[in-house]
Amino acid sequence: MLLAMLTQLARKDFITMTVCSLGFLFLTYPENVRRSQFRMLVALIGLSIMQDVLWFILNRDVEEDDDDGGLERGVKLFSRKLSYVNFAWKVSSPTALT
């Protein structure tokens, strides 16, 4: 969740934040979670991965933008690198789509 919050500096990733929040809720109160709700959470994780892939494809040349400068450029580059780390973490996690 911390990685997802740090990537919010460059892009709005509401699906990942929703998945993290629901995951915490489901782990805190597992007795109130139905099987269908948990399956919807897994579907949201898949949707989040597809959104990440689409965002990376559509914004692959943003780093060469000359309009940004100074501190804003550094923050965007930092956030973009964290987006890659967050995506790698999400995809390589053994429980990501199980």
C-alpha positions as a printed NumPy array, in Angstrom:
array([[  0.   ,   0.   ,   0.   ],
       [  2.909,   2.325,   0.711],
       [  4.306,   1.769,  -2.793],
       [  0.887,   2.455,  -4.295],
       [  0.6  ,   5.674,  -2.295],
       [  4.02 ,   6.875,  -3.491],
       [  3.162,   6.186,  -7.136],
       [  0.142,   8.483,  -6.759],
       [  2.542,  11.421,  -7.276],
       [  2.726,  10.744, -11.028],
       [ -0.493,   8.909, -11.794],
       [ -3.858,   8.29 , -10.244],
       [ -4.072,   4.619,  -9.388],
       [ -7.376,   4.322,  -7.57 ],
       [ -7.886,   0.62 ,  -8.272],
       [ -4.725,  -0.473,  -6.447],
       [ -5.602,   1.685,  -3.449],
       [ -9.094,   0.177,  -3.394],
       [ -7.658,  -3.352,  -3.53 ],
       [ -5.242,  -2.597,  -0.672],
       [ -7.98 ,  -1.054,   1.475],
       [-10.393,  -3.917,   0.864],
       [ -7.625,  -6.441,   1.504],
       [ -6.901,  -4.867,   4.878],
       [-10.593,  -4.842,   5.688],
       [-11.017,  -8.49 ,   4.681],
       [ -7.995,  -9.547,   6.748],
       [ -9.182,  -7.576,   9.762],
       [-12.72 ,  -9.001,   9.729],
       [-12.517, -12.366,   7.905],
       [-15.727, -13.603,   9.507],
       [-17.731, -10.984,   7.567],
       [-16.281, -11.818,   4.14 ],
       [-18.209, -13.971,   1.706],
       [-16.551, -16.074,  -0.945],
       [-18.002, -13.897,  -3.714],
       [-16.524, -10.761,  -2.129],
       [-13.089, -12.345,  -1.995],
       [-13.391, -13.414,  -5.631],
       [-14.259,  -9.826,  -6.574],
       [-11.081,  -8.711,  -4.775],
       [ -9.039, -11.125,  -6.882],
       [-10.753,  -9.8  , -10.019],
       [ -9.859,  -6.25 ,  -8.953],
       [ -6.215,  -7.301,  -8.612],
       [ -6.313,  -8.556, -12.206],
       [ -7.947,  -5.315, -13.332],
       [ -5.27 ,  -3.352, -11.503],
       [ -2.517,  -5.249, -13.321],
       [ -4.208,  -4.604, -16.675],
       [ -4.525,  -0.898, -15.824],
       [ -0.812,  -0.759, -14.972],
       [  0.186,  -2.398, -18.252],
       [ -2.035,  -0.018, -20.222],
       [ -0.633,   3.002, -18.356],
       [  2.965,   1.903, -19.039],
       [  2.192,   1.441, -22.744],
       [  0.462,   4.806, -23.113],
       [  3.053,   6.772, -21.11 ],
       [  6.326,   5.209, -22.172],
       [  7.741,   8.394, -23.71 ],
       [  6.741,  10.83 , -20.957],
       [ 10.25 ,  10.836, -19.471],
       [ 11.592,  12.743, -22.483],
       [  9.155,  15.614, -21.923],
       [ 11.18 ,  18.848, -21.924],
       [  8.392,  20.959, -20.437],
       [  8.985,  19.613, -16.951],
       [ 11.963,  20.878, -15.09 ],
       [ 13.476,  21.266, -11.687],
       [ 11.926,  19.514,  -8.729],
       [  8.774,  18.424, -10.586],
       [ 10.791,  16.371, -13.067],
       [ 12.667,  14.621, -10.26 ],
       [  9.454,  13.806,  -8.395],
       [  7.845,  12.407, -11.54 ],
       [ 10.896,  10.261, -12.336],
       [ 10.973,   8.961,  -8.743],
       [  7.277,   8.15 ,  -8.867],
       [  7.627,   6.435, -12.246],
       [ 10.444,   4.241, -10.926],
       [  8.303,   3.342,  -7.928],
       [  5.503,   2.482, -10.349],
       [  7.808,  -0.089, -11.953],
       [  8.753,  -1.486,  -8.532],
       [  5.09 ,  -1.621,  -7.488],
       [  4.157,  -3.405, -10.713],
       [  6.994,  -5.931, -10.338],
       [  5.948,  -6.56 ,  -6.737],
       [  2.317,  -7.043,  -7.758],
       [  3.099,  -9.435, -10.593],
       [  5.782, -11.469,  -8.825],
       [  3.863, -11.893,  -5.584],
       [  2.943, -15.56 ,  -5.103],
       [ -0.49 , -14.604,  -3.793],
       [ -1.227, -11.95 ,  -6.434],
       [ -3.733, -13.878,  -8.538],
       [ -4.51 , -16.889,  -6.43 ]])
